[in-house]
């Protein structure tokens, strides 16, 4: 107390609580009231609170001046004010008119206001100075030890209020940012307790589960499970055992009979002040994606079936044509002149090419329908077996084979990946050209989440403008006239790799060989 007067801390706190629905330092009226209470409690003639901002004191809050409007300006930090901000003890001046630290212009203003003595104390939060709280008195004897201690206590209280005001504002902004993120997320986000009681539901929940988020609060997450399924309930139990779940796909049938495909992640949250555990659900709706994938697969199957049917139906008349051409050659070949025999030979050759093309179309159509069983495959063994099948051609052409010492084990379809290596090795041998020292190199490397394999040769190479086309059906590295096969091999290879969620490409220059690369994921979901 001071002269029978008690500082009303409760009164200050009540003012704070009455105004705490918006950030504190945005409330001019609130701080006017606070400073007025402090001025009254300290029995000062005037009081000011100015915050430190760079090398200036802000306009702040001022009470008790005769001309308050003239005090609403910023004050540059001079040496006198800087010392106040840098010390932890109050600055006391019992005679403002005689103190040499006070500029003459300021002394003149103090005389006009009737200020004779002065107490200034830094307002701090931790080790940081936030500003200066100043009290002005009409008499020098008003400044005594009790009043100085009182002013220090008031400055501590103001520091506490300002610090919490800024903290409150930061929390409010963070809360608004968090709400905005949650409400604009493309996934549904829910918060439940350990029993599955929904405490929060984002607006995206309505899009997935066809109900307003407000109606979900206080309901259990299991309400989405139809009576015949307990998918979400089982998932919560699993999250409790595993302390969270990441990207678990499940199909559920909600109570209106609609079937949903969902990707669900559950994060365990522990309150740092309580023993309570909460579960944050992130639910991504895969229903439309799965429907689209099924539609594409259906169309692809229809196309493959169509190609198979047409190719199969074309074989019969073509076999007949080839038979008649052969018969014509056997019985009438000697009766034909040189031009006739040439035409017949060309006809026979083109019929053979057509048969190979139809056969390759059948092979291509079967890739989509063949057994796609995945297993862990030892690529080292697979490469060795594939090379053994080409041993005659390799020895005949004296091809040097360089193979990596070891290969990774990969989850894939063994039969089709073996076909990929077979096609690439076959092409490397076939298009070696007149190379005196033919060489084929087979290896691999890791590339992020993929294994990257390659088959490299030093053959004739491929022109850059042809490198995209060679993976198209019936495209050749050379003219059809001079090439073996129909050109289906690389198209088939590309389709197989794409079915394994990989990619295939080539790097090459004419006369400098070709390097065929293909990638397979380290972990294949099947």
C-alpha positions as CSV (number, residue, x, y, z in Angstrom):
1,X,0.0,0.0,0.0
2,X,1.0,3.6,-0.4
3,X,-0.7,6.2,1.9
4,X,-3.5,3.8,2.6
5,X,-4.0,3.0,-1.0
6,X,-3.6,-0.6,-2.4
7,X,-2.6,-1.5,-5.9
8,X,-5.6,-3.3,-7.3
9,X,-3.9,-6.2,-9.2
10,X,-7.3,-7.9,-9.3
11,X,-8.8,-4.9,-11.0
12,X,-6.1,-5.0,-13.7
13,X,-6.6,-8.7,-14.2
14,X,-10.4,-8.2,-14.5
15,X,-9.8,-5.6,-17.1
16,X,-7.7,-8.1,-19.0
17,X,-10.3,-10.9,-18.7
18,X,-13.1,-8.6,-19.9
19,X,-11.1,-7.9,-23.1
20,X,-9.4,-11.2,-23.9
21,X,-11.6,-12.1,-26.8
22,X,-9.3,-10.2,-29.2
23,X,-5.5,-9.7,-29.3
24,X,-4.6,-7.4,-26.3
25,X,-2.4,-4.9,-27.9
26,X,-4.9,-4.1,-30.5
27,X,-7.2,-2.7,-27.8
28,X,-6.5,0.9,-27.2
29,X,-9.4,1.3,-24.7
30,X,-8.1,-1.6,-22.7
31,X,-4.6,-0.2,-22.3
32,X,-6.0,3.3,-21.6
33,X,-7.8,1.8,-18.6
34,X,-4.8,-0.2,-17.5
35,X,-2.5,2.8,-17.5
36,X,-5.1,4.9,-15.7
37,X,-5.4,2.3,-13.0
38,X,-1.6,2.2,-12.6
39,X,-1.3,6.0,-12.5
40,X,-4.0,6.1,-9.8
41,X,-2.4,3.3,-7.8
42,X,1.0,5.0,-7.9
43,X,-0.5,8.4,-7.1
44,X,1.3,9.9,-10.0
45,X,0.3,13.1,-11.9
46,X,0.8,11.4,-15.2
47,X,1.9,8.0,-16.6
48,X,3.0,6.7,-20.0
49,X,3.7,3.3,-21.5
50,X,5.8,3.3,-24.6
51,X,7.0,0.2,-26.4
52,X,10.5,-0.3,-27.9
53,X,10.5,-0.6,-31.6
54,X,13.9,-0.5,-33.3
55,X,15.5,2.8,-32.3
56,X,12.3,4.5,-31.3
57,X,9.6,4.4,-28.6
58,X,6.1,4.0,-30.0
59,X,3.2,6.5,-29.4
60,X,2.1,4.1,-26.7
61,X,-0.5,5.0,-24.0
62,X,-0.4,8.3,-22.1
63,X,-2.6,9.5,-19.3
64,X,-2.5,12.6,-17.0
65,X,-1.1,15.1,-19.6
66,X,-2.9,18.4,-20.1
67,X,-2.3,18.1,-23.9
68,X,-2.4,14.3,-24.5
69,X,-2.8,14.8,-28.3
70,X,0.6,16.4,-28.5
71,X,2.2,13.4,-26.8
72,X,0.9,10.9,-29.5
73,X,4.2,10.7,-31.4
74,X,7.2,8.5,-31.6
75,X,10.3,9.3,-29.6
76,X,13.8,8.6,-30.9
77,X,16.0,6.7,-28.5
78,X,18.7,9.0,-27.1
79,X,21.5,8.1,-24.7
80,X,19.3,8.8,-21.6
81,X,16.4,6.6,-22.8
82,X,18.9,3.9,-24.0
83,X,20.3,3.6,-20.5
84,X,16.8,3.1,-19.1
85,X,16.2,0.2,-21.5
86,X,19.6,-1.4,-20.7
87,X,19.3,-1.3,-16.9
88,X,17.2,-3.5,-14.7
89,X,16.7,-0.9,-12.0
90,X,14.4,2.1,-12.0
91,X,15.7,5.5,-13.1
92,X,14.8,8.2,-10.6
93,X,15.0,12.0,-11.1
94,X,13.8,14.1,-8.1
95,X,14.3,17.4,-9.9
96,X,13.6,17.3,-13.6
97,X,14.5,21.0,-14.1
98,X,18.0,20.6,-12.7
99,X,19.0,17.2,-14.3
100,X,21.5,17.7,-17.0
101,X,20.4,14.5,-18.8
102,X,17.1,16.1,-19.7
103,X,17.1,18.1,-23.0
104,X,16.0,21.8,-22.5
105,X,13.0,21.4,-24.8
106,X,11.8,18.5,-22.7
107,X,12.4,20.4,-19.4
108,X,10.2,23.3,-20.8
109,X,7.4,20.8,-21.5
110,X,7.7,19.3,-18.0
111,X,7.5,22.7,-16.4
112,X,4.3,23.5,-18.4
113,X,2.8,20.2,-17.3
114,X,3.7,20.7,-13.7
115,X,6.0,17.7,-13.5
116,X,8.8,18.0,-10.9
117,X,10.0,14.4,-10.3
118,X,10.1,11.2,-12.4
119,X,10.4,7.4,-12.1
120,X,11.1,5.3,-15.2
121,X,11.4,1.5,-15.2
122,X,12.1,-0.8,-18.1
123,X,9.2,-3.2,-19.0
124,X,10.8,-6.6,-19.6
125,X,9.8,-10.2,-20.6
126,X,12.6,-12.5,-19.7
127,X,15.9,-10.9,-20.9
128,X,14.1,-8.7,-23.5
129,X,13.2,-5.1,-22.9
130,X,9.7,-4.4,-24.3
131,X,9.5,-0.7,-23.5
132,X,9.5,2.0,-20.7
133,X,6.9,2.6,-18.1
134,X,7.2,6.3,-16.8
135,X,5.5,8.0,-13.8
136,X,5.6,11.8,-13.3
137,X,5.0,13.6,-10.0
138,X,4.3,17.2,-9.0
139,X,6.6,17.1,-5.9
140,X,10.1,15.7,-5.4
141,X,9.2,14.1,-2.0
142,X,6.6,11.9,-3.8
143,X,9.5,9.8,-5.0
144,X,10.5,7.5,-2.2
145,X,11.7,3.9,-1.7
146,X,8.2,2.5,-1.2
147,X,6.9,4.1,-4.4
148,X,9.9,3.0,-6.4
149,X,9.3,-0.7,-5.3
150,X,5.6,-0.2,-6.2
151,X,6.5,1.1,-9.7
152,X,8.9,-1.9,-10.2
153,X,6.0,-4.2,-9.3
154,X,3.7,-2.5,-11.7
155,X,6.2,-2.7,-14.5
156,X,6.6,-6.5,-13.9
157,X,2.8,-6.8,-14.1
158,X,2.7,-4.8,-17.4
159,X,5.5,-7.0,-18.8
160,X,3.5,-10.1,-17.9
161,X,0.4,-8.7,-19.6
162,X,2.2,-7.6,-22.8
163,X,4.1,-11.0,-23.0
164,X,0.8,-12.9,-22.7
165,X,-0.9,-10.5,-25.1
166,X,1.7,-11.2,-27.8
167,X,1.5,-14.9,-27.0
168,X,-2.3,-14.9,-27.1
169,X,-2.2,-13.1,-30.5
170,X,0.4,-15.6,-31.9
171,X,-1.8,-18.5,-30.6
172,X,-4.9,-17.0,-32.1
173,X,-3.1,-16.5,-35.5
174,X,-1.8,-20.1,-35.3
175,X,-5.2,-21.4,-34.5
176,X,-6.7,-19.6,-37.4
177,X,-4.0,-20.9,-39.7
178,X,-4.5,-24.4,-38.5
179,X,-8.3,-24.1,-39.0
180,X,-7.8,-22.8,-42.5
181,X,-5.4,-25.7,-43.3
182,X,-7.7,-28.3,-41.9
183,X,-10.8,-26.9,-43.6
184,X,-9.1,-26.6,-47.0
185,X,-7.4,-29.9,-47.0
186,X,-8.5,-32.3,-49.8
187,X,-8.7,-35.2,-47.3
188,X,-11.2,-35.6,-44.5
189,X,-9.6,-35.0,-41.1
190,X,-11.2,-36.2,-37.8
191,X,-10.1,-36.2,-34.2
192,X,-11.3,-39.0,-31.9
193,X,-10.6,-40.1,-28.4
194,X,-9.5,-43.6,-27.5
195,X,-13.1,-44.9,-27.8
196,X,-13.6,-43.5,-31.3
197,X,-15.7,-40.6,-30.2
198,X,-15.5,-37.8,-32.8
199,X,-14.3,-34.5,-31.3
200,X,-13.6,-32.7,-34.6
201,X,-14.5,-33.2,-38.2
202,X,-13.3,-31.1,-41.2
203,X,-15.6,-29.9,-43.9
204,X,-14.2,-32.5,-46.3
205,X,-15.9,-35.2,-44.2
206,X,-19.2,-34.1,-45.7
207,X,-18.0,-34.8,-49.2
208,X,-16.9,-38.3,-48.4
209,X,-19.6,-39.4,-45.9
210,X,-22.5,-37.3,-47.1
211,X,-23.2,-35.6,-43.7
212,X,-22.5,-32.2,-42.1
213,X,-19.4,-32.2,-39.9
214,X,-21.4,-30.6,-37.1
215,X,-23.6,-33.7,-36.9
216,X,-20.6,-35.9,-36.4
217,X,-19.3,-34.3,-33.2
218,X,-20.2,-36.5,-30.3
219,X,-20.8,-39.5,-32.6
220,X,-18.6,-42.6,-32.8
221,X,-16.4,-43.2,-35.9
222,X,-17.9,-46.7,-36.1
223,X,-21.3,-45.2,-37.2
224,X,-19.8,-45.3,-40.7
225,X,-19.4,-49.1,-40.6
226,X,-22.4,-51.0,-41.9
227,X,-23.8,-53.7,-39.7
228,X,-21.9,-56.4,-41.6
229,X,-18.5,-54.7,-41.4
230,X,-16.3,-53.4,-38.7
231,X,-13.5,-51.9,-40.8
232,X,-13.0,-48.6,-39.0
233,X,-13.4,-50.2,-35.6
234,X,-10.7,-52.8,-36.5
235,X,-8.5,-50.0,-37.8
236,X,-8.7,-48.1,-34.5
237,X,-7.7,-51.2,-32.6
238,X,-4.8,-51.7,-34.9
239,X,-3.7,-48.1,-34.4
240,X,-3.7,-48.6,-30.7
241,X,-1.5,-51.7,-31.0
242,X,0.9,-50.2,-33.5
243,X,0.8,-46.6,-32.1
244,X,-0.4,-45.3,-35.4
245,X,-1.1,-46.4,-39.0
246,X,0.1,-45.0,-42.3
247,X,-1.9,-45.4,-45.6
248,X,-4.0,-48.4,-44.9
249,X,-6.5,-49.1,-47.8
250,X,-9.8,-50.5,-46.9
251,X,-13.2,-50.9,-48.5
252,X,-16.3,-50.1,-46.4
253,X,-20.0,-50.1,-46.9
254,X,-21.6,-47.2,-45.1
255,X,-25.2,-47.3,-43.8
256,X,-26.8,-46.0,-46.9
257,X,-25.4,-49.0,-48.8
258,X,-22.7,-47.0,-50.7
259,X,-19.3,-48.7,-51.0
260,X,-16.3,-46.6,-50.4
261,X,-12.6,-47.2,-51.0
262,X,-10.5,-45.3,-48.5
263,X,-6.9,-44.7,-47.7
264,X,-6.7,-44.1,-44.0
265,X,-3.8,-42.9,-41.8
266,X,-4.1,-42.6,-38.0
267,X,-1.7,-40.6,-35.8
268,X,-1.6,-41.0,-32.1
269,X,-1.6,-37.6,-30.2
270,X,-0.7,-37.4,-26.5
271,X,-1.7,-34.3,-24.5
272,X,1.4,-33.0,-22.7
273,X,-0.6,-31.8,-19.7
274,X,-3.0,-34.7,-19.5
275,X,-2.8,-38.5,-19.7
276,X,-5.4,-38.5,-22.5
277,X,-4.6,-40.0,-25.9
278,X,-6.3,-38.8,-29.1
279,X,-6.3,-40.1,-32.6
280,X,-6.0,-37.9,-35.7
281,X,-7.6,-39.6,-38.7
282,X,-6.7,-38.5,-42.3
283,X,-9.0,-40.2,-44.8
284,X,-8.4,-40.0,-48.6
285,X,-11.3,-41.1,-50.8
286,X,-10.1,-43.5,-53.5
287,X,-13.5,-44.5,-54.7
288,X,-13.5,-42.4,-57.9
289,X,-9.9,-43.4,-58.6
290,X,-10.6,-47.1,-58.2
291,X,-13.7,-46.8,-60.4
292,X,-11.7,-45.1,-63.1
293,X,-8.9,-47.7,-62.8
294,X,-11.5,-50.5,-63.2
295,X,-13.0,-48.8,-66.2
296,X,-9.6,-48.5,-67.8
297,X,-8.8,-52.1,-67.1
298,X,-12.1,-53.1,-68.6
299,X,-11.5,-51.2,-71.7
300,X,-7.9,-52.5,-71.9
301,X,-9.2,-56.1,-71.5
302,X,-11.8,-55.5,-74.2
303,X,-9.1,-54.1,-76.6
304,X,-6.7,-57.0,-75.9
305,X,-9.5,-59.4,-76.5
306,X,-10.4,-57.6,-79.7
307,X,-6.8,-57.7,-81.0
308,X,-6.6,-61.4,-80.0
309,X,-9.8,-62.3,-81.8
310,X,-8.9,-60.4,-85.0
311,X,-5.4,-61.8,-85.0
312,X,-6.6,-65.3,-84.5
313,X,-9.3,-64.9,-87.2
314,X,-6.8,-63.6,-89.7
315,X,-4.5,-66.5,-89.3
316,X,-6.8,-69.0,-91.0
317,X,-7.1,-67.2,-94.4
318,X,-3.4,-66.3,-94.3
319,X,-2.4,-69.9,-93.8
320,X,-4.6,-70.7,-96.8
321,X,-2.9,-68.0,-98.9
322,X,0.5,-69.3,-97.8
323,X,-0.5,-72.8,-98.8
324,X,-1.7,-71.8,-102.2
325,X,1.5,-69.7,-102.8
326,X,3.6,-72.7,-101.9
327,X,1.5,-74.9,-104.1
328,X,1.8,-72.4,-107.0
329,X,5.5,-72.3,-106.6
330,X,5.9,-76.1,-106.5
331,X,3.6,-76.8,-109.5
332,X,4.0,-73.8,-111.7
333,X,7.2,-72.2,-110.6
334,X,9.3,-73.6,-113.5
335,X,6.7,-72.4,-116.1
336,X,6.9,-68.8,-114.9
337,X,9.4,-66.4,-116.4
338,X,12.0,-64.6,-114.3
339,X,9.6,-61.8,-113.4
340,X,6.9,-64.2,-112.4
341,X,9.2,-66.1,-110.1
342,X,10.3,-62.8,-108.6
343,X,6.8,-61.7,-107.9
344,X,6.0,-65.1,-106.4
345,X,9.0,-65.0,-104.2
346,X,8.0,-61.5,-103.0
347,X,4.5,-62.7,-102.4
348,X,5.7,-65.7,-100.3
349,X,8.1,-63.4,-98.3
350,X,5.4,-60.9,-97.5
351,X,2.9,-63.6,-96.5
352,X,5.6,-64.9,-94.1
353,X,6.0,-61.4,-92.7
354,X,2.3,-61.0,-92.3
355,X,2.1,-64.3,-90.4
356,X,4.9,-63.1,-88.0
357,X,3.1,-59.8,-87.5
358,X,-0.2,-61.6,-86.6
359,X,1.7,-64.0,-84.3
360,X,3.4,-61.1,-82.6
361,X,0.0,-59.3,-82.2
362,X,-1.2,-62.4,-80.5
363,X,1.8,-62.4,-78.2
364,X,1.3,-58.7,-77.4
365,X,-2.4,-59.3,-76.6
366,X,-1.5,-62.1,-74.3
367,X,0.8,-59.9,-72.1
368,X,-2.3,-58.3,-70.6
369,X,-3.9,-61.6,-69.8
370,X,-0.9,-63.7,-68.9
371,X,-0.3,-64.8,-65.3
372,X,0.8,-61.7,-63.4
373,X,1.9,-63.6,-60.3
374,X,4.6,-61.7,-58.5
375,X,7.5,-63.2,-56.6
376,X,10.9,-62.4,-55.3
377,X,13.2,-63.1,-58.2
378,X,17.0,-63.6,-58.1
379,X,18.0,-61.4,-61.1
380,X,21.5,-62.9,-61.2
381,X,20.1,-66.3,-61.9
382,X,17.6,-65.0,-64.4
383,X,20.3,-63.1,-66.4
384,X,22.5,-66.2,-66.4
385,X,19.7,-68.4,-67.7
386,X,18.8,-65.9,-70.4
387,X,22.4,-65.7,-71.6
388,X,22.6,-69.5,-71.7
389,X,19.7,-69.5,-74.2
390,X,21.7,-67.3,-76.5
391,X,25.0,-69.2,-76.0
392,X,25.1,-70.4,-79.7
393,X,24.6,-66.9,-81.1
394,X,27.1,-65.4,-78.6
395,X,29.8,-68.0,-79.5
396,X,29.1,-67.8,-83.2
397,X,29.5,-64.0,-83.3
398,X,32.4,-64.0,-80.7
399,X,30.5,-61.5,-78.4
400,X,32.3,-60.6,-75.2
401,X,29.8,-60.6,-72.3
402,X,30.3,-58.4,-69.3
403,X,27.9,-59.1,-66.4
404,X,27.7,-57.4,-63.0
405,X,29.0,-59.6,-60.2
406,X,25.7,-59.5,-58.3
407,X,22.1,-58.3,-58.9
408,X,19.4,-57.4,-56.4
409,X,16.4,-59.6,-55.7
410,X,13.3,-57.9,-57.1
411,X,9.6,-58.5,-56.7
412,X,8.3,-59.0,-60.2
413,X,6.8,-61.5,-62.7
414,X,9.7,-63.8,-63.4
415,X,8.4,-65.0,-66.8
416,X,7.8,-61.5,-68.3
417,X,11.0,-59.9,-66.9
418,X,13.0,-62.8,-68.4
419,X,11.3,-61.9,-71.7
420,X,12.5,-58.3,-71.3
421,X,16.1,-59.4,-70.9
422,X,15.8,-61.9,-73.7
423,X,14.5,-59.2,-76.1
424,X,17.2,-56.7,-75.2
425,X,20.0,-59.3,-75.5
426,X,18.6,-60.6,-78.8
427,X,18.5,-57.0,-80.2
428,X,22.1,-56.4,-79.0
429,X,23.4,-59.5,-80.9
430,X,21.2,-58.9,-83.9
431,X,22.3,-55.2,-84.5
432,X,26.0,-55.6,-83.7
433,X,26.8,-54.8,-87.3
434,X,30.4,-55.3,-88.5
435,X,31.9,-54.7,-85.1
436,X,35.3,-56.5,-84.9
437,X,35.2,-56.7,-81.1
438,X,31.5,-57.1,-80.2
439,X,30.6,-56.6,-76.6
440,X,27.5,-56.7,-74.5
441,X,27.4,-55.4,-70.9
442,X,24.6,-56.1,-68.4
443,X,24.4,-54.3,-65.1
444,X,22.4,-52.2,-62.7
445,X,22.4,-49.4,-60.1
446,X,20.1,-48.0,-57.5
447,X,18.1,-44.9,-58.4
448,X,16.0,-43.6,-55.5
449,X,13.1,-46.1,-55.0
450,X,13.9,-48.0,-58.2
451,X,16.5,-50.5,-59.4
452,X,17.8,-49.4,-62.8
453,X,19.0,-52.2,-65.1
454,X,20.8,-51.8,-68.4
455,X,21.8,-53.8,-71.5
456,X,24.6,-52.0,-73.3
457,X,26.3,-52.9,-76.7
458,X,28.8,-51.4,-79.0
459,X,26.9,-52.2,-82.2
460,X,25.4,-49.9,-85.0
461,X,23.6,-47.6,-82.6
462,X,20.3,-45.8,-83.2
463,X,19.7,-42.3,-84.6
464,X,18.2,-39.9,-82.2
465,X,15.0,-39.3,-84.3
466,X,14.3,-43.0,-84.2
467,X,14.7,-43.6,-80.4
468,X,11.1,-42.8,-79.5
469,X,9.6,-44.8,-82.4
470,X,11.4,-48.0,-81.7
471,X,9.1,-48.8,-78.8
472,X,6.0,-48.5,-81.0
473,X,4.4,-51.6,-82.4
474,X,5.9,-52.9,-85.7
475,X,8.7,-50.3,-85.6
476,X,12.2,-51.5,-86.6
477,X,15.7,-50.4,-85.9
478,X,16.3,-51.0,-89.6
479,X,14.1,-51.2,-92.6
480,X,11.6,-54.0,-92.5
481,X,13.1,-55.5,-95.6
482,X,16.4,-56.1,-93.9
483,X,15.2,-56.9,-90.3
484,X,14.3,-60.1,-88.7
485,X,11.0,-60.3,-86.9
486,X,8.1,-57.8,-87.0
487,X,9.4,-55.2,-84.6
488,X,7.1,-56.2,-81.8
489,X,9.8,-57.0,-79.3
490,X,10.5,-53.6,-77.9
491,X,6.8,-52.7,-77.8
492,X,6.2,-55.9,-75.8
493,X,9.1,-55.1,-73.6
494,X,7.8,-51.6,-72.9
495,X,4.3,-52.9,-72.0
496,X,5.8,-55.4,-69.6
497,X,7.9,-52.8,-67.8
498,X,4.9,-50.4,-67.5
499,X,2.9,-53.2,-66.0
500,X,5.6,-53.4,-63.3
501,X,5.2,-49.6,-62.7
502,X,8.6,-49.0,-64.3
503,X,10.0,-47.1,-67.3
504,X,12.2,-48.1,-70.3
505,X,14.4,-45.8,-72.5
506,X,17.5,-45.8,-74.7
507,X,20.6,-43.7,-75.0
508,X,22.5,-44.1,-78.3
509,X,24.4,-42.6,-81.2
510,X,24.8,-44.1,-84.6
511,X,28.0,-46.2,-84.8
512,X,28.6,-46.0,-81.0
513,X,26.3,-48.7,-79.7
514,X,23.1,-48.5,-77.7
515,X,22.3,-48.6,-73.9
516,X,18.8,-49.8,-73.1
517,X,17.7,-49.0,-69.5
518,X,14.6,-50.1,-67.6
519,X,13.6,-49.5,-64.0
520,X,11.7,-51.6,-61.5
521,X,10.4,-50.4,-58.2
522,X,12.2,-51.7,-55.1
523,X,8.9,-52.4,-53.5
524,X,6.1,-53.4,-55.8
525,X,2.5,-53.2,-54.5
526,X,0.5,-56.1,-55.8
